[in-house]
Amino acid sequence: MNTEKVRLNITLPKDLVALLNKMAGPRQRNRFIADSLKERIAGMEKVELQKKMKEGYKATAKEGLEVTKEFKAADLEGWDEY
């Protein structure tokens, strides 16, 4: 990950800052916020990927069923032996 830093000026609700100070500990707010953002972004990217995969599966479902039907006889070949 890039170690270059950028200073931001953000505004947060007072109660949220109090919780941040309590949870992060002294002089650890930057790291806590950065880690929280990474986690949130990773979660959002995962949701987006799952959405795209679902759309892809739906788009190819018909094709998959057609291929399955086409090879049905070959798939069942030899099963009588078991």
PyMOL Python script that loads the backbone (N, CA, C, O; Angstrom):
from pymol import cmd

cmd.read_pdbstr("""\
ATOM      1  N   MET A   1       0.842  -1.180   0.000  1.00  0.00           N
ATOM      2  CA  MET A   1       0.000   0.000   0.000  1.00  0.00           C
ATOM      3  C   MET A   1       0.886   1.240   0.000  1.00  0.00           C
ATOM      4  O   MET A   1       1.974   1.233   0.576  1.00  0.00           O
ATOM      5  N   ASN A   2       0.430   2.277  -0.630  1.00  0.00           N
ATOM      6  CA  ASN A   2       1.163   3.536  -0.702  1.00  0.00           C
ATOM      7  C   ASN A   2       1.251   4.149   0.703  1.00  0.00           C
ATOM      8  O   ASN A   2       0.248   4.236   1.412  1.00  0.00           O
ATOM      9  N   THR A   3       2.442   4.567   1.090  1.00  0.00           N
ATOM     10  CA  THR A   3       2.628   5.136   2.428  1.00  0.00           C
ATOM     11  C   THR A   3       2.572   6.659   2.422  1.00  0.00           C
ATOM     12  O   THR A   3       2.714   7.293   3.468  1.00  0.00           O
ATOM     13  N   GLU A   4       2.366   7.245   1.251  1.00  0.00           N
ATOM     14  CA  GLU A   4       2.242   8.700   1.186  1.00  0.00           C
ATOM     15  C   GLU A   4       0.960   9.126   1.885  1.00  0.00           C
ATOM     16  O   GLU A   4      -0.096   8.525   1.687  1.00  0.00           O
ATOM     17  N   LYS A   5       1.060  10.160   2.699  1.00  0.00           N
ATOM     18  CA  LYS A   5      -0.078  10.610   3.498  1.00  0.00           C
ATOM     19  C   LYS A   5      -0.704  11.866   2.900  1.00  0.00           C
ATOM     20  O   LYS A   5      -0.029  12.662   2.247  1.00  0.00           O
ATOM     21  N   VAL A   6      -2.005  12.030   3.136  1.00  0.00           N
ATOM     22  CA  VAL A   6      -2.752  13.215   2.736  1.00  0.00           C
ATOM     23  C   VAL A   6      -3.530  13.687   3.951  1.00  0.00           C
ATOM     24  O   VAL A   6      -4.208  12.896   4.607  1.00  0.00           O
ATOM     25  N   ARG A   7      -3.437  14.951   4.248  1.00  0.00           N
ATOM     26  CA  ARG A   7      -4.156  15.509   5.398  1.00  0.00           C
ATOM     27  C   ARG A   7      -5.574  15.868   4.958  1.00  0.00           C
ATOM     28  O   ARG A   7      -5.786  16.493   3.918  1.00  0.00           O
ATOM     29  N   LEU A   8      -6.538  15.454   5.784  1.00  0.00           N
ATOM     30  CA  LEU A   8      -7.944  15.765   5.529  1.00  0.00           C
ATOM     31  C   LEU A   8      -8.504  16.571   6.697  1.00  0.00           C
ATOM     32  O   LEU A   8      -8.070  16.427   7.840  1.00  0.00           O
ATOM     33  N   ASN A   9      -9.449  17.397   6.389  1.00  0.00           N
ATOM     34  CA  ASN A   9     -10.190  18.108   7.426  1.00  0.00           C
ATOM     35  C   ASN A   9     -11.624  17.630   7.316  1.00  0.00           C
ATOM     36  O   ASN A   9     -12.331  17.967   6.366  1.00  0.00           O
ATOM     37  N   ILE A  10     -12.057  16.832   8.307  1.00  0.00           N
ATOM     38  CA  ILE A  10     -13.406  16.268   8.260  1.00  0.00           C
ATOM     39  C   ILE A  10     -14.204  16.737   9.472  1.00  0.00           C
ATOM     40  O   ILE A  10     -13.644  17.146  10.489  1.00  0.00           O
ATOM     41  N   THR A  11     -15.506  16.669   9.340  1.00  0.00           N
ATOM     42  CA  THR A  11     -16.409  17.040  10.424  1.00  0.00           C
ATOM     43  C   THR A  11     -17.213  15.810  10.815  1.00  0.00           C
ATOM     44  O   THR A  11     -17.835  15.162   9.973  1.00  0.00           O
ATOM     45  N   LEU A  12     -17.191  15.498  12.115  1.00  0.00           N
ATOM     46  CA  LEU A  12     -17.908  14.335  12.627  1.00  0.00           C
ATOM     47  C   LEU A  12     -18.793  14.760  13.787  1.00  0.00           C
ATOM     48  O   LEU A  12     -18.505  15.751  14.458  1.00  0.00           O
ATOM     49  N   PRO A  13     -19.867  14.017  14.027  1.00  0.00           N
ATOM     50  CA  PRO A  13     -20.700  14.309  15.192  1.00  0.00           C
ATOM     51  C   PRO A  13     -19.891  14.158  16.492  1.00  0.00           C
ATOM     52  O   PRO A  13     -19.023  13.291  16.600  1.00  0.00           O
ATOM     53  N   LYS A  14     -20.187  14.997  17.449  1.00  0.00           N
ATOM     54  CA  LYS A  14     -19.447  15.042  18.708  1.00  0.00           C
ATOM     55  C   LYS A  14     -19.455  13.690  19.431  1.00  0.00           C
ATOM     56  O   LYS A  14     -18.427  13.258  19.953  1.00  0.00           O
ATOM     57  N   ASP A  15     -20.623  13.022  19.460  1.00  0.00           N
ATOM     58  CA  ASP A  15     -20.695  11.732  20.140  1.00  0.00           C
ATOM     59  C   ASP A  15     -19.866  10.661  19.444  1.00  0.00           C
ATOM     60  O   ASP A  15     -19.333   9.762  20.096  1.00  0.00           O
ATOM     61  N   LEU A  16     -19.755  10.755  18.125  1.00  0.00           N
ATOM     62  CA  LEU A  16     -18.935   9.808  17.387  1.00  0.00           C
ATOM     63  C   LEU A  16     -17.448  10.027  17.693  1.00  0.00           C
ATOM     64  O   LEU A  16     -16.690   9.065  17.817  1.00  0.00           O
ATOM     65  N   VAL A  17     -17.043  11.271  17.811  1.00  0.00           N
ATOM     66  CA  VAL A  17     -15.653  11.585  18.164  1.00  0.00           C
ATOM     67  C   VAL A  17     -15.339  11.067  19.563  1.00  0.00           C
ATOM     68  O   VAL A  17     -14.243  10.564  19.808  1.00  0.00           O
ATOM     69  N   ALA A  18     -16.290  11.187  20.475  1.00  0.00           N
ATOM     70  CA  ALA A  18     -16.073  10.678  21.829  1.00  0.00           C
ATOM     71  C   ALA A  18     -15.870   9.158  21.803  1.00  0.00           C
ATOM     72  O   ALA A  18     -14.993   8.633  22.489  1.00  0.00           O
ATOM     73  N   LEU A  19     -16.674   8.470  21.020  1.00  0.00           N
ATOM     74  CA  LEU A  19     -16.510   7.018  20.880  1.00  0.00           C
ATOM     75  C   LEU A  19     -15.178   6.674  20.212  1.00  0.00           C
ATOM     76  O   LEU A  19     -14.499   5.730  20.614  1.00  0.00           O
ATOM     77  N   LEU A  20     -14.818   7.438  19.203  1.00  0.00           N
ATOM     78  CA  LEU A  20     -13.538   7.231  18.522  1.00  0.00           C
ATOM     79  C   LEU A  20     -12.386   7.363  19.507  1.00  0.00           C
ATOM     80  O   LEU A  20     -11.492   6.518  19.537  1.00  0.00           O
ATOM     81  N   ASN A  21     -12.404   8.410  20.302  1.00  0.00           N
ATOM     82  CA  ASN A  21     -11.343   8.616  21.282  1.00  0.00           C
ATOM     83  C   ASN A  21     -11.290   7.474  22.295  1.00  0.00           C
ATOM     84  O   ASN A  21     -10.210   7.031  22.687  1.00  0.00           O
ATOM     85  N   LYS A  22     -12.454   7.008  22.710  1.00  0.00           N
ATOM     86  CA  LYS A  22     -12.533   5.916  23.679  1.00  0.00           C
ATOM     87  C   LYS A  22     -12.004   4.605  23.085  1.00  0.00           C
ATOM     88  O   LYS A  22     -11.258   3.878  23.741  1.00  0.00           O
ATOM     89  N   MET A  23     -12.394   4.312  21.846  1.00  0.00           N
ATOM     90  CA  MET A  23     -12.035   3.038  21.224  1.00  0.00           C
ATOM     91  C   MET A  23     -10.606   3.021  20.666  1.00  0.00           C
ATOM     92  O   MET A  23      -9.917   2.004  20.755  1.00  0.00           O
ATOM     93  N   ALA A  24     -10.171   4.123  20.105  1.00  0.00           N
ATOM     94  CA  ALA A  24      -8.876   4.160  19.434  1.00  0.00           C
ATOM     95  C   ALA A  24      -7.728   4.336  20.412  1.00  0.00           C
ATOM     96  O   ALA A  24      -6.625   3.845  20.172  1.00  0.00           O
ATOM     97  N   GLY A  25      -7.972   5.015  21.482  1.00  0.00           N
ATOM     98  CA  GLY A  25      -6.899   5.275  22.426  1.00  0.00           C
ATOM     99  C   GLY A  25      -6.135   6.530  22.034  1.00  0.00           C
ATOM    100  O   GLY A  25      -6.348   7.087  20.957  1.00  0.00           O
ATOM    101  N   PRO A  26      -5.247   6.969  22.911  1.00  0.00           N
ATOM    102  CA  PRO A  26      -4.517   8.210  22.648  1.00  0.00           C
ATOM    103  C   PRO A  26      -3.628   8.113  21.415  1.00  0.00           C
ATOM    104  O   PRO A  26      -2.901   7.137  21.235  1.00  0.00           O
ATOM    105  N   ARG A  27      -3.693   9.100  20.599  1.00  0.00           N
ATOM    106  CA  ARG A  27      -2.844   9.279  19.425  1.00  0.00           C
ATOM    107  C   ARG A  27      -2.962   8.133  18.400  1.00  0.00           C
ATOM    108  O   ARG A  27      -2.022   7.852  17.655  1.00  0.00           O
ATOM    109  N   GLN A  28      -4.106   7.496  18.380  1.00  0.00           N
ATOM    110  CA  GLN A  28      -4.308   6.387  17.435  1.00  0.00           C
ATOM    111  C   GLN A  28      -5.521   6.592  16.532  1.00  0.00           C
ATOM    112  O   GLN A  28      -5.938   5.666  15.835  1.00  0.00           O
ATOM    113  N   ARG A  29      -6.085   7.790  16.539  1.00  0.00           N
ATOM    114  CA  ARG A  29      -7.295   8.037  15.743  1.00  0.00           C
ATOM    115  C   ARG A  29      -7.052   7.853  14.253  1.00  0.00           C
ATOM    116  O   ARG A  29      -7.875   7.246  13.567  1.00  0.00           O
ATOM    117  N   ASN A  30      -5.948   8.360  13.744  1.00  0.00           N
ATOM    118  CA  ASN A  30      -5.669   8.232  12.306  1.00  0.00           C
ATOM    119  C   ASN A  30      -5.660   6.766  11.874  1.00  0.00           C
ATOM    120  O   ASN A  30      -6.290   6.397  10.882  1.00  0.00           O
ATOM    121  N   ARG A  31      -4.943   5.943  12.626  1.00  0.00           N
ATOM    122  CA  ARG A  31      -4.855   4.520  12.278  1.00  0.00           C
ATOM    123  C   ARG A  31      -6.233   3.857  12.369  1.00  0.00           C
ATOM    124  O   ARG A  31      -6.610   3.068  11.502  1.00  0.00           O
ATOM    125  N   PHE A  32      -6.975   4.184  13.422  1.00  0.00           N
ATOM    126  CA  PHE A  32      -8.301   3.606  13.612  1.00  0.00           C
ATOM    127  C   PHE A  32      -9.219   3.966  12.442  1.00  0.00           C
ATOM    128  O   PHE A  32      -9.914   3.106  11.902  1.00  0.00           O
ATOM    129  N   ILE A  33      -9.215   5.231  12.061  1.00  0.00           N
ATOM    130  CA  ILE A  33     -10.063   5.689  10.954  1.00  0.00           C
ATOM    131  C   ILE A  33      -9.623   5.033   9.646  1.00  0.00           C
ATOM    132  O   ILE A  33     -10.463   4.582   8.867  1.00  0.00           O
ATOM    133  N   ALA A  34      -8.314   4.979   9.400  1.00  0.00           N
ATOM    134  CA  ALA A  34      -7.807   4.364   8.165  1.00  0.00           C
ATOM    135  C   ALA A  34      -8.188   2.882   8.108  1.00  0.00           C
ATOM    136  O   ALA A  34      -8.644   2.398   7.072  1.00  0.00           O
ATOM    137  N   ASP A  35      -8.004   2.167   9.211  1.00  0.00           N
ATOM    138  CA  ASP A  35      -8.363   0.747   9.242  1.00  0.00           C
ATOM    139  C   ASP A  35      -9.865   0.548   9.041  1.00  0.00           C
ATOM    140  O   ASP A  35     -10.292  -0.373   8.345  1.00  0.00           O
ATOM    141  N   SER A  36     -10.653   1.417   9.656  1.00  0.00           N
ATOM    142  CA  SER A  36     -12.113   1.325   9.507  1.00  0.00           C
ATOM    143  C   SER A  36     -12.535   1.568   8.066  1.00  0.00           C
ATOM    144  O   SER A  36     -13.405   0.873   7.540  1.00  0.00           O
ATOM    145  N   LEU A  37     -11.920   2.552   7.434  1.00  0.00           N
ATOM    146  CA  LEU A  37     -12.238   2.835   6.030  1.00  0.00           C
ATOM    147  C   LEU A  37     -11.844   1.675   5.127  1.00  0.00           C
ATOM    148  O   LEU A  37     -12.593   1.313   4.219  1.00  0.00           O
ATOM    149  N   LYS A  38     -10.681   1.094   5.368  1.00  0.00           N
ATOM    150  CA  LYS A  38     -10.246  -0.061   4.567  1.00  0.00           C
ATOM    151  C   LYS A  38     -11.245  -1.200   4.679  1.00  0.00           C
ATOM    152  O   LYS A  38     -11.618  -1.822   3.685  1.00  0.00           O
ATOM    153  N   GLU A  39     -11.672  -1.461   5.918  1.00  0.00           N
ATOM    154  CA  GLU A  39     -12.628  -2.545   6.153  1.00  0.00           C
ATOM    155  C   GLU A  39     -13.961  -2.261   5.461  1.00  0.00           C
ATOM    156  O   GLU A  39     -14.537  -3.144   4.826  1.00  0.00           O
ATOM    157  N   ARG A  40     -14.436  -1.054   5.583  1.00  0.00           N
ATOM    158  CA  ARG A  40     -15.723  -0.673   4.958  1.00  0.00           C
ATOM    159  C   ARG A  40     -15.637  -0.760   3.444  1.00  0.00           C
ATOM    160  O   ARG A  40     -16.550  -1.278   2.801  1.00  0.00           O
ATOM    161  N   ILE A  41     -14.545  -0.256   2.864  1.00  0.00           N
ATOM    162  CA  ILE A  41     -14.370  -0.285   1.410  1.00  0.00           C
ATOM    163  C   ILE A  41     -14.261  -1.721   0.914  1.00  0.00           C
ATOM    164  O   ILE A  41     -14.845  -2.066  -0.113  1.00  0.00           O
ATOM    165  N   ALA A  42     -13.519  -2.562   1.632  1.00  0.00           N
ATOM    166  CA  ALA A  42     -13.402  -3.968   1.242  1.00  0.00           C
ATOM    167  C   ALA A  42     -14.774  -4.643   1.247  1.00  0.00           C
ATOM    168  O   ALA A  42     -15.085  -5.429   0.353  1.00  0.00           O
ATOM    169  N   GLY A  43     -15.586  -4.337   2.245  1.00  0.00           N
ATOM    170  CA  GLY A  43     -16.936  -4.899   2.309  1.00  0.00           C
ATOM    171  C   GLY A  43     -17.797  -4.442   1.143  1.00  0.00           C
ATOM    172  O   GLY A  43     -18.545  -5.230   0.564  1.00  0.00           O
ATOM    173  N   MET A  44     -17.686  -3.171   0.804  1.00  0.00           N
ATOM    174  CA  MET A  44     -18.464  -2.638  -0.319  1.00  0.00           C
ATOM    175  C   MET A  44     -18.002  -3.258  -1.636  1.00  0.00           C
ATOM    176  O   MET A  44     -18.826  -3.553  -2.502  1.00  0.00           O
ATOM    177  N   GLU A  45     -16.695  -3.456  -1.794  1.00  0.00           N
ATOM    178  CA  GLU A  45     -16.178  -4.087  -3.007  1.00  0.00           C
ATOM    179  C   GLU A  45     -16.644  -5.534  -3.110  1.00  0.00           C
ATOM    180  O   GLU A  45     -16.949  -6.017  -4.200  1.00  0.00           O
ATOM    181  N   LYS A  46     -16.698  -6.221  -1.976  1.00  0.00           N
ATOM    182  CA  LYS A  46     -17.173  -7.606  -1.966  1.00  0.00           C
ATOM    183  C   LYS A  46     -18.632  -7.681  -2.391  1.00  0.00           C
ATOM    184  O   LYS A  46     -19.007  -8.540  -3.189  1.00  0.00           O
ATOM    185  N   VAL A  47     -19.451  -6.789  -1.863  1.00  0.00           N
ATOM    186  CA  VAL A  47     -20.876  -6.747  -2.233  1.00  0.00           C
ATOM    187  C   VAL A  47     -21.025  -6.473  -3.730  1.00  0.00           C
ATOM    188  O   VAL A  47     -21.840  -7.101  -4.405  1.00  0.00           O
ATOM    189  N   GLU A  48     -20.237  -5.535  -4.238  1.00  0.00           N
ATOM    190  CA  GLU A  48     -20.301  -5.194  -5.666  1.00  0.00           C
ATOM    191  C   GLU A  48     -19.882  -6.388  -6.531  1.00  0.00           C
ATOM    192  O   GLU A  48     -20.507  -6.659  -7.556  1.00  0.00           O
ATOM    193  N   LEU A  49     -18.832  -7.097  -6.123  1.00  0.00           N
ATOM    194  CA  LEU A  49     -18.393  -8.276  -6.864  1.00  0.00           C
ATOM    195  C   LEU A  49     -19.467  -9.358  -6.853  1.00  0.00           C
ATOM    196  O   LEU A  49     -19.736  -9.981  -7.880  1.00  0.00           O
ATOM    197  N   GLN A  50     -20.081  -9.584  -5.691  1.00  0.00           N
ATOM    198  CA  GLN A  50     -21.150 -10.576  -5.610  1.00  0.00           C
ATOM    199  C   GLN A  50     -22.327 -10.204  -6.514  1.00  0.00           C
ATOM    200  O   GLN A  50     -22.939 -11.071  -7.137  1.00  0.00           O
ATOM    201  N   LYS A  51     -22.633  -8.920  -6.579  1.00  0.00           N
ATOM    202  CA  LYS A  51     -23.715  -8.444  -7.443  1.00  0.00           C
ATOM    203  C   LYS A  51     -23.386  -8.723  -8.905  1.00  0.00           C
ATOM    204  O   LYS A  51     -24.240  -9.191  -9.659  1.00  0.00           O
ATOM    205  N   LYS A  52     -22.159  -8.438  -9.303  1.00  0.00           N
ATOM    206  CA  LYS A  52     -21.749  -8.682 -10.688  1.00  0.00           C
ATOM    207  C   LYS A  52     -21.744 -10.173 -11.009  1.00  0.00           C
ATOM    208  O   LYS A  52     -22.134 -10.577 -12.104  1.00  0.00           O
ATOM    209  N   MET A  53     -21.303 -10.989 -10.053  1.00  0.00           N
ATOM    210  CA  MET A  53     -21.297 -12.433 -10.280  1.00  0.00           C
ATOM    211  C   MET A  53     -22.716 -12.954 -10.439  1.00  0.00           C
ATOM    212  O   MET A  53     -22.981 -13.784 -11.309  1.00  0.00           O
ATOM    213  N   LYS A  54     -23.627 -12.474  -9.605  1.00  0.00           N
ATOM    214  CA  LYS A  54     -25.029 -12.892  -9.692  1.00  0.00           C
ATOM    215  C   LYS A  54     -25.608 -12.526 -11.049  1.00  0.00           C
ATOM    216  O   LYS A  54     -26.297 -13.333 -11.673  1.00  0.00           O
ATOM    217  N   GLU A  55     -25.326 -11.304 -11.508  1.00  0.00           N
ATOM    218  CA  GLU A  55     -25.804 -10.862 -12.816  1.00  0.00           C
ATOM    219  C   GLU A  55     -25.214 -11.728 -13.926  1.00  0.00           C
ATOM    220  O   GLU A  55     -25.906 -12.070 -14.885  1.00  0.00           O
ATOM    221  N   GLY A  56     -23.936 -12.081 -13.795  1.00  0.00           N
ATOM    222  CA  GLY A  56     -23.284 -12.928 -14.792  1.00  0.00           C
ATOM    223  C   GLY A  56     -23.881 -14.317 -14.839  1.00  0.00           C
ATOM    224  O   GLY A  56     -24.109 -14.868 -15.917  1.00  0.00           O
ATOM    225  N   TYR A  57     -24.136 -14.887 -13.667  1.00  0.00           N
ATOM    226  CA  TYR A  57     -24.748 -16.213 -13.622  1.00  0.00           C
ATOM    227  C   TYR A  57     -26.139 -16.193 -14.238  1.00  0.00           C
ATOM    228  O   TYR A  57     -26.512 -17.113 -14.966  1.00  0.00           O
ATOM    229  N   LYS A  58     -26.907 -15.150 -13.949  1.00  0.00           N
ATOM    230  CA  LYS A  58     -28.239 -15.034 -14.531  1.00  0.00           C
ATOM    231  C   LYS A  58     -28.158 -14.910 -16.050  1.00  0.00           C
ATOM    232  O   LYS A  58     -28.961 -15.498 -16.775  1.00  0.00           O
ATOM    233  N   ALA A  59     -27.179 -14.138 -16.522  1.00  0.00           N
ATOM    234  CA  ALA A  59     -27.042 -13.914 -17.963  1.00  0.00           C
ATOM    235  C   ALA A  59     -26.653 -15.192 -18.704  1.00  0.00           C
ATOM    236  O   ALA A  59     -27.014 -15.361 -19.869  1.00  0.00           O
ATOM    237  N   THR A  60     -25.923 -16.094 -18.045  1.00  0.00           N
ATOM    238  CA  THR A  60     -25.478 -17.314 -18.726  1.00  0.00           C
ATOM    239  C   THR A  60     -26.273 -18.548 -18.314  1.00  0.00           C
ATOM    240  O   THR A  60     -25.940 -19.658 -18.729  1.00  0.00           O
ATOM    241  N   ALA A  61     -27.310 -18.376 -17.512  1.00  0.00           N
ATOM    242  CA  ALA A  61     -28.092 -19.521 -17.023  1.00  0.00           C
ATOM    243  C   ALA A  61     -28.706 -20.317 -18.167  1.00  0.00           C
ATOM    244  O   ALA A  61     -28.634 -21.546 -18.176  1.00  0.00           O
ATOM    245  N   LYS A  62     -29.305 -19.632 -19.124  1.00  0.00           N
ATOM    246  CA  LYS A  62     -29.956 -20.316 -20.251  1.00  0.00           C
ATOM    247  C   LYS A  62     -28.935 -21.125 -21.033  1.00  0.00           C
ATOM    248  O   LYS A  62     -29.184 -22.276 -21.390  1.00  0.00           O
ATOM    249  N   GLU A  63     -27.797 -20.523 -21.294  1.00  0.00           N
ATOM    250  CA  GLU A  63     -26.734 -21.209 -22.033  1.00  0.00           C
ATOM    251  C   GLU A  63     -26.264 -22.450 -21.263  1.00  0.00           C
ATOM    252  O   GLU A  63     -26.036 -23.504 -21.856  1.00  0.00           O
ATOM    253  N   GLY A  64     -26.122 -22.319 -19.950  1.00  0.00           N
ATOM    254  CA  GLY A  64     -25.697 -23.443 -19.121  1.00  0.00           C
ATOM    255  C   GLY A  64     -26.688 -24.589 -19.157  1.00  0.00           C
ATOM    256  O   GLY A  64     -26.295 -25.753 -19.223  1.00  0.00           O
ATOM    257  N   LEU A  65     -27.973 -24.265 -19.114  1.00  0.00           N
ATOM    258  CA  LEU A  65     -28.998 -25.309 -19.193  1.00  0.00           C
ATOM    259  C   LEU A  65     -28.981 -26.013 -20.547  1.00  0.00           C
ATOM    260  O   LEU A  65     -29.172 -27.227 -20.621  1.00  0.00           O
ATOM    261  N   GLU A  66     -28.755 -25.257 -21.607  1.00  0.00           N
ATOM    262  CA  GLU A  66     -28.695 -25.845 -22.946  1.00  0.00           C
ATOM    263  C   GLU A  66     -27.509 -26.805 -23.063  1.00  0.00           C
ATOM    264  O   GLU A  66     -27.643 -27.884 -23.640  1.00  0.00           O
ATOM    265  N   VAL A  67     -26.376 -26.429 -22.532  1.00  0.00           N
ATOM    266  CA  VAL A  67     -25.198 -27.293 -22.563  1.00  0.00           C
ATOM    267  C   VAL A  67     -25.450 -28.543 -21.730  1.00  0.00           C
ATOM    268  O   VAL A  67     -25.068 -29.643 -22.131  1.00  0.00           O
ATOM    269  N   THR A  68     -26.085 -28.386 -20.583  1.00  0.00           N
ATOM    270  CA  THR A  68     -26.402 -29.535 -19.728  1.00  0.00           C
ATOM    271  C   THR A  68     -27.309 -30.511 -20.452  1.00  0.00           C
ATOM    272  O   THR A  68     -27.089 -31.721 -20.403  1.00  0.00           O
ATOM    273  N   LYS A  69     -28.329 -29.991 -21.123  1.00  0.00           N
ATOM    274  CA  LYS A  69     -29.247 -30.856 -21.871  1.00  0.00           C
ATOM    275  C   LYS A  69     -28.510 -31.569 -23.002  1.00  0.00           C
ATOM    276  O   LYS A  69     -28.764 -32.744 -23.268  1.00  0.00           O
ATOM    277  N   GLU A  70     -27.606 -30.865 -23.661  1.00  0.00           N
ATOM    278  CA  GLU A  70     -26.876 -31.424 -24.787  1.00  0.00           C
ATOM    279  C   GLU A  70     -26.008 -32.614 -24.357  1.00  0.00           C
ATOM    280  O   GLU A  70     -25.855 -33.570 -25.117  1.00  0.00           O
ATOM    281  N   PHE A  71     -25.453 -32.563 -23.173  1.00  0.00           N
ATOM    282  CA  PHE A  71     -24.556 -33.617 -22.715  1.00  0.00           C
ATOM    283  C   PHE A  71     -25.209 -34.565 -21.712  1.00  0.00           C
ATOM    284  O   PHE A  71     -24.513 -35.348 -21.066  1.00  0.00           O
ATOM    285  N   LYS A  72     -26.530 -34.505 -21.574  1.00  0.00           N
ATOM    286  CA  LYS A  72     -27.242 -35.332 -20.603  1.00  0.00           C
ATOM    287  C   LYS A  72     -26.971 -36.812 -20.831  1.00  0.00           C
ATOM    288  O   LYS A  72     -26.701 -37.547 -19.881  1.00  0.00           O
ATOM    289  N   ALA A  73     -27.038 -37.245 -22.060  1.00  0.00           N
ATOM    290  CA  ALA A  73     -26.816 -38.668 -22.363  1.00  0.00           C
ATOM    291  C   ALA A  73     -25.401 -39.086 -21.974  1.00  0.00           C
ATOM    292  O   ALA A  73     -25.211 -40.163 -21.409  1.00  0.00           O
ATOM    293  N   ALA A  74     -24.426 -38.267 -22.262  1.00  0.00           N
ATOM    294  CA  ALA A  74     -23.043 -38.596 -21.929  1.00  0.00           C
ATOM    295  C   ALA A  74     -22.827 -38.587 -20.420  1.00  0.00           C
ATOM    296  O   ALA A  74     -22.062 -39.398 -19.897  1.00  0.00           O
ATOM    297  N   ASP A  75     -23.486 -37.690 -19.731  1.00  0.00           N
ATOM    298  CA  ASP A  75     -23.350 -37.619 -18.270  1.00  0.00           C
ATOM    299  C   ASP A  75     -23.894 -38.879 -17.593  1.00  0.00           C
ATOM    300  O   ASP A  75     -23.342 -39.336 -16.592  1.00  0.00           O
ATOM    301  N   LEU A  76     -24.968 -39.433 -18.136  1.00  0.00           N
ATOM    302  CA  LEU A  76     -25.595 -40.599 -17.525  1.00  0.00           C
ATOM    303  C   LEU A  76     -24.969 -41.914 -17.984  1.00  0.00           C
ATOM    304  O   LEU A  76     -25.252 -42.968 -17.414  1.00  0.00           O
ATOM    305  N   GLU A  77     -24.129 -41.858 -18.999  1.00  0.00           N
ATOM    306  CA  GLU A  77     -23.507 -43.044 -19.560  1.00  0.00           C
ATOM    307  C   GLU A  77     -22.667 -43.767 -18.514  1.00  0.00           C
ATOM    308  O   GLU A  77     -21.805 -43.164 -17.875  1.00  0.00           O
ATOM    309  N   GLY A  78     -22.918 -45.042 -18.345  1.00  0.00           N
ATOM    310  CA  GLY A  78     -22.134 -45.845 -17.412  1.00  0.00           C
ATOM    311  C   GLY A  78     -22.656 -45.871 -15.990  1.00  0.00           C
ATOM    312  O   GLY A  78     -22.105 -46.589 -15.156  1.00  0.00           O
ATOM    313  N   TRP A  79     -23.695 -45.117 -15.686  1.00  0.00           N
ATOM    314  CA  TRP A  79     -24.205 -45.073 -14.315  1.00  0.00           C
ATOM    315  C   TRP A  79     -24.951 -46.354 -13.937  1.00  0.00           C
ATOM    316  O   TRP A  79     -25.094 -46.658 -12.753  1.00  0.00           O
ATOM    317  N   ASP A  80     -25.418 -47.092 -14.915  1.00  0.00           N
ATOM    318  CA  ASP A  80     -26.125 -48.344 -14.611  1.00  0.00           C
ATOM    319  C   ASP A  80     -25.203 -49.363 -13.940  1.00  0.00           C
ATOM    320  O   ASP A  80     -25.673 -50.263 -13.244  1.00  0.00           O
ATOM    321  N   GLU A  81     -23.912 -49.223 -14.145  1.00  0.00           N
ATOM    322  CA  GLU A  81     -22.933 -50.159 -13.592  1.00  0.00           C
ATOM    323  C   GLU A  81     -22.822 -50.002 -12.074  1.00  0.00           C
ATOM    324  O   GLU A  81     -22.334 -50.913 -11.406  1.00  0.00           O
ATOM    325  N   TYR A  82     -23.251 -48.897 -11.526  1.00  0.00           N
ATOM    326  CA  TYR A  82     -23.075 -48.676 -10.082  1.00  0.00           C
ATOM    327  C   TYR A  82     -24.280 -49.070  -9.362  1.00  0.00           C
ATOM    328  O   TYR A  82     -24.331 -48.961  -8.137  1.00  0.00           O
TER     329      TYR A  82
END
""", "prot")
cmd.dss("prot")
cmd.show_as("cartoon", "prot")
cmd.util.cbc("prot")
cmd.orient("prot")
